[in-house]
Amino acid sequence: MRALPATVLAVCGLIASACGGTGTGGAAAGQAAPATTAGQAPAAAQAKDAPPEAKPLDGKVVVIDPGHNGGNYRAPKEINRKVNVLTQMKACDTTGTSTNDGYSEAAFTWDVSKRLQKILKKRGATVKLTRSSNDGVGPCITERAAIGNKAKADAAISVHADGSAPANRGFHVIMPKKIKGPVDKVVADSSSLGMAVRDAFRAGTGLPYSTYIGRKALDYRSDLGGLNLSTVPKIFVECGNMRNATEAAKFRDPKFRQKIAVALANGLQHYLQA
């Protein structure tokens, strides 16, 4: 198994420093300006015209799908509307789960996704979200897949958290199966993406593999519209169990949500640079 590459987050810049003297930005009093060769621009001008340093994800497109939406509970007719996910008919969307004290999955996924978006942009990626706020409704699972397809994403990730029995713990990654449909051509790439994110998530958060779903935190499904309808490499990540008291407490902590976002970014970058 390959080790995760070091992530370059710093962007180099020029720092101007004074050289003594009390002038207003020119040479110090009594000191001549540096000479230049005929026809050669001063060093400062040359540096200004130099191309910016490349970032690790320059040219890459990532679509982030924050699961559910904060206003879904207000529109049961809309979100319960059945849509075709090729292997069956399913609800357009759902409300998601929550911690026992009411911190919703929609709020959690929105916060993590916004943090992830910021990190990926700093690393040079073009990033699109499938929803623009956490107080709306939807979009439907079919539309979420279409957004990634239209963007021709190099990778797409749907961020979720589970709502299982309180004793169950851990995270897992969901990847597509072949269904004789549009996703078939990206099943292998999606699996590679899933394993890269799985490894980075474990290393970055310290959360255990799921104790109740999948094998070594990997689960393959053919019933999710967001995967079945995708023509780009895509996975779902269930960041843990919101009904487990230990994991719920971590998810409520902004510092831990930042840790999750960094881990997801590292996994995406590892896949995109492979």
C-alpha positions as CSV (number, residue, x, y, z in Angstrom):
1,M,0.0,0.0,0.0
2,R,1.5,3.4,-1.0
3,A,2.2,6.0,1.7
4,L,0.2,9.2,1.4
5,P,2.3,12.0,-0.2
6,A,3.2,15.1,1.8
7,T,0.7,17.9,1.1
8,V,1.9,21.3,0.1
9,L,-0.2,23.9,1.6
10,A,2.1,26.9,1.7
11,V,2.2,29.3,-1.3
12,C,5.6,31.1,-1.7
13,G,5.6,34.9,-2.0
14,L,8.0,37.8,-2.1
15,I,8.6,39.7,1.1
16,A,9.9,43.3,0.8
17,S,12.2,44.4,3.6
18,A,13.6,47.8,4.4
19,C,17.3,48.3,4.2
20,G,17.6,51.0,6.8
21,G,17.1,54.7,6.1
22,T,13.9,56.7,6.3
23,G,12.9,57.1,2.6
24,T,9.4,56.4,1.3
25,G,10.2,53.2,-0.5
26,G,13.3,54.0,-2.6
27,A,16.9,53.4,-1.8
28,A,18.1,54.4,1.7
29,A,19.3,58.0,2.1
30,G,22.6,58.5,0.3
31,Q,22.5,55.0,-1.2
32,A,22.3,54.5,-4.9
33,A,19.6,52.3,-6.5
34,P,20.9,48.9,-7.7
35,A,22.3,49.1,-11.2
36,T,20.7,47.1,-14.0
37,T,22.1,45.7,-17.2
38,A,21.0,47.7,-20.3
39,G,17.6,46.3,-21.5
40,Q,17.1,44.2,-18.3
41,A,14.2,44.9,-16.0
42,P,14.8,45.4,-12.3
43,A,14.7,42.2,-10.2
44,A,11.4,43.2,-8.6
45,A,9.7,43.6,-11.9
46,Q,11.1,40.2,-13.1
47,A,9.7,38.5,-10.0
48,K,6.4,40.2,-10.5
49,D,6.1,38.8,-14.0
50,A,7.1,35.3,-13.0
51,P,4.3,32.7,-13.3
52,P,2.8,31.6,-9.9
53,E,4.1,28.5,-8.3
54,A,2.1,25.4,-9.3
55,K,-0.3,23.9,-6.7
56,P,-0.7,20.2,-6.4
57,L,-4.3,20.1,-7.7
58,D,-4.1,22.6,-10.5
59,G,-6.4,21.6,-13.3
60,K,-8.4,19.1,-11.3
61,V,-12.1,19.4,-10.8
62,V,-13.8,18.0,-7.7
63,V,-17.5,17.9,-6.9
64,I,-18.5,17.7,-3.2
65,D,-22.0,16.5,-2.4
66,P,-23.1,17.5,1.1
67,G,-25.7,14.9,2.0
68,H,-29.3,16.0,2.5
69,N,-30.3,19.6,3.2
70,G,-31.5,21.5,6.3
71,G,-34.9,22.4,4.8
72,N,-35.8,18.9,3.7
73,Y,-38.0,18.2,6.7
74,R,-40.3,21.1,5.6
75,A,-41.0,19.6,2.2
76,P,-42.0,15.9,2.7
77,K,-44.0,15.8,-0.6
78,E,-41.0,16.9,-2.6
79,I,-38.3,14.8,-1.0
80,N,-40.5,11.7,-0.9
81,R,-41.2,11.9,-4.6
82,K,-39.9,8.7,-6.3
83,V,-37.1,9.0,-8.9
84,N,-35.5,6.3,-11.1
85,V,-32.0,5.2,-9.9
86,L,-31.9,2.5,-12.6
87,T,-32.0,-0.5,-10.2
88,Q,-35.1,0.7,-8.4
89,M,-37.3,3.7,-7.6
90,K,-36.2,5.7,-4.6
91,A,-37.1,8.9,-2.7
92,C,-35.8,12.1,-4.3
93,D,-33.9,12.8,-1.0
94,T,-34.2,12.2,2.8
95,T,-33.9,14.3,5.9
96,G,-30.9,12.4,7.1
97,T,-30.1,11.5,10.7
98,S,-28.9,13.5,13.8
99,T,-27.2,13.1,17.1
100,N,-29.4,12.3,20.1
101,D,-29.3,16.0,21.1
102,G,-30.4,17.2,17.7
103,Y,-27.3,18.1,15.7
104,S,-28.4,17.2,12.2
105,E,-26.5,15.2,9.6
106,A,-27.4,18.0,7.1
107,A,-25.6,20.6,9.2
108,F,-22.7,18.3,9.8
109,T,-22.2,17.5,6.1
110,W,-22.6,21.1,5.1
111,D,-19.9,22.3,7.5
112,V,-17.5,19.5,6.6
113,S,-18.1,20.1,2.9
114,K,-17.4,23.9,3.1
115,R,-14.2,23.2,5.0
116,L,-13.2,20.6,2.4
117,Q,-14.0,23.0,-0.4
118,K,-11.7,25.7,1.1
119,I,-8.8,23.2,1.5
120,L,-9.1,21.9,-2.0
121,K,-9.2,25.4,-3.5
122,K,-6.1,26.3,-1.7
123,R,-4.4,23.3,-3.3
124,G,-5.4,24.5,-6.7
125,A,-8.6,22.5,-7.5
126,T,-11.8,23.8,-9.1
127,V,-14.5,22.8,-6.6
128,K,-18.3,22.6,-7.1
129,L,-20.9,21.9,-4.4
130,T,-24.2,20.2,-5.2
131,R,-26.1,22.6,-2.9
132,S,-25.5,26.3,-2.0
133,S,-26.8,26.4,1.5
134,N,-28.2,24.4,4.4
135,D,-31.6,25.9,4.6
136,G,-33.0,24.7,1.2
137,V,-34.6,21.5,-0.1
138,G,-32.9,18.8,-2.1
139,P,-31.6,18.6,-4.8
140,C,-32.8,15.1,-5.7
141,I,-30.2,12.3,-5.8
142,T,-30.5,12.2,-9.6
143,E,-29.7,15.9,-9.8
144,R,-26.7,15.5,-7.5
145,A,-25.2,12.9,-9.8
146,A,-25.9,15.1,-12.8
147,I,-24.0,18.0,-11.3
148,G,-20.8,15.9,-11.1
149,N,-21.3,14.6,-14.6
150,K,-21.9,18.0,-16.1
151,A,-18.7,19.3,-14.4
152,K,-16.8,16.4,-15.8
153,A,-15.3,16.0,-12.4
154,D,-12.0,14.2,-11.9
155,A,-13.5,13.0,-8.6
156,A,-16.8,13.4,-6.7
157,I,-17.5,12.7,-3.1
158,S,-20.8,12.6,-1.2
159,V,-20.3,13.4,2.5
160,H,-22.6,11.7,5.0
161,A,-22.8,10.4,8.6
162,D,-24.7,7.3,9.7
163,G,-27.6,6.8,12.1
164,S,-27.1,3.3,13.5
165,A,-27.5,1.6,16.8
166,P,-25.7,3.4,19.6
167,A,-23.2,0.6,20.2
168,N,-22.1,0.7,16.6
169,R,-18.9,2.7,15.7
170,G,-16.7,3.7,12.9
171,F,-16.7,5.1,9.4
172,H,-17.1,3.4,6.1
173,V,-16.8,4.3,2.4
174,I,-19.4,3.3,-0.2
175,M,-18.5,2.6,-3.8
176,P,-20.6,1.6,-6.8
177,K,-21.1,-1.8,-8.4
178,K,-21.6,-2.5,-12.1
179,I,-25.2,-2.3,-13.0
180,K,-25.1,-2.4,-16.8
181,G,-25.5,1.4,-16.6
182,P,-23.6,4.7,-16.9
183,V,-21.5,4.1,-13.8
184,D,-20.0,0.8,-15.0
185,K,-17.1,2.5,-16.8
186,V,-15.9,4.3,-13.6
187,V,-16.4,1.5,-11.1
188,A,-12.7,0.6,-11.0
189,D,-11.7,4.3,-10.7
190,S,-14.3,4.8,-8.0
191,S,-12.9,1.8,-6.1
192,S,-9.4,3.3,-6.2
193,L,-10.8,6.7,-5.0
194,G,-12.6,4.9,-2.2
195,M,-9.5,3.1,-1.0
196,A,-7.4,6.3,-1.1
197,V,-10.0,8.2,1.0
198,R,-10.4,5.2,3.3
199,D,-6.7,5.2,4.1
200,A,-6.4,8.9,4.5
201,F,-9.5,9.2,6.7
202,R,-8.3,6.5,9.1
203,A,-4.8,8.1,9.3
204,G,-6.2,11.7,9.7
205,T,-9.0,11.2,12.1
206,G,-8.1,8.1,14.1
207,L,-11.7,6.9,13.8
208,P,-12.0,3.1,13.5
209,Y,-13.3,1.1,10.6
210,S,-17.0,0.5,10.8
211,T,-17.9,-2.3,13.3
212,Y,-21.2,-3.0,11.5
213,I,-21.0,-2.4,7.8
214,G,-18.6,-3.4,5.1
215,R,-15.2,-5.1,5.2
216,K,-12.3,-2.9,6.4
217,A,-14.6,0.1,6.0
218,L,-15.3,-0.7,2.3
219,D,-18.9,-1.3,1.1
220,Y,-20.2,-1.8,-2.4
221,R,-23.8,-0.9,-3.3
222,S,-26.0,-0.8,-6.4
223,D,-29.0,1.0,-4.8
224,L,-27.7,4.6,-4.5
225,G,-28.8,7.0,-7.3
226,G,-25.9,9.3,-6.6
227,L,-23.5,6.4,-7.6
228,N,-25.6,4.5,-10.2
229,L,-26.1,7.6,-12.3
230,S,-22.5,8.9,-12.1
231,T,-20.3,9.0,-15.1
232,V,-17.3,10.2,-13.1
233,P,-15.4,8.5,-10.3
234,K,-17.6,8.9,-7.2
235,I,-17.9,7.6,-3.6
236,F,-19.9,8.2,-0.5
237,V,-18.2,8.5,2.9
238,E,-20.1,7.8,6.1
239,C,-17.9,9.6,8.5
240,G,-19.2,7.7,11.6
241,N,-22.3,7.0,13.6
242,M,-24.1,10.0,14.9
243,R,-26.0,7.9,17.3
244,N,-22.8,6.8,19.0
245,A,-22.1,9.1,22.0
246,T,-18.3,9.2,21.4
247,E,-18.6,9.9,17.7
248,A,-21.4,12.4,18.2
249,A,-19.3,14.4,20.6
250,K,-16.4,14.5,18.0
251,F,-18.7,15.6,15.2
252,R,-20.0,18.5,17.3
253,D,-16.4,19.8,17.7
254,P,-15.4,22.3,14.9
255,K,-11.7,21.3,15.3
256,F,-12.6,17.6,14.7
257,R,-14.7,18.6,11.6
258,Q,-11.7,20.4,10.3
259,K,-9.6,17.2,10.9
260,I,-12.2,15.3,8.9
261,A,-12.0,17.8,6.0
262,V,-8.2,17.7,5.9
263,A,-8.3,13.9,5.9
264,L,-10.8,13.8,3.0
265,A,-8.7,16.4,1.1
266,N,-5.6,14.2,1.5
267,G,-7.4,11.1,0.2
268,L,-8.7,13.0,-2.8
269,Q,-5.3,14.4,-3.5
270,H,-3.7,11.0,-3.2
271,Y,-6.1,9.6,-5.8
272,L,-5.9,12.6,-8.1
273,Q,-2.1,12.5,-8.2
274,A,-1.7,8.8,-8.6
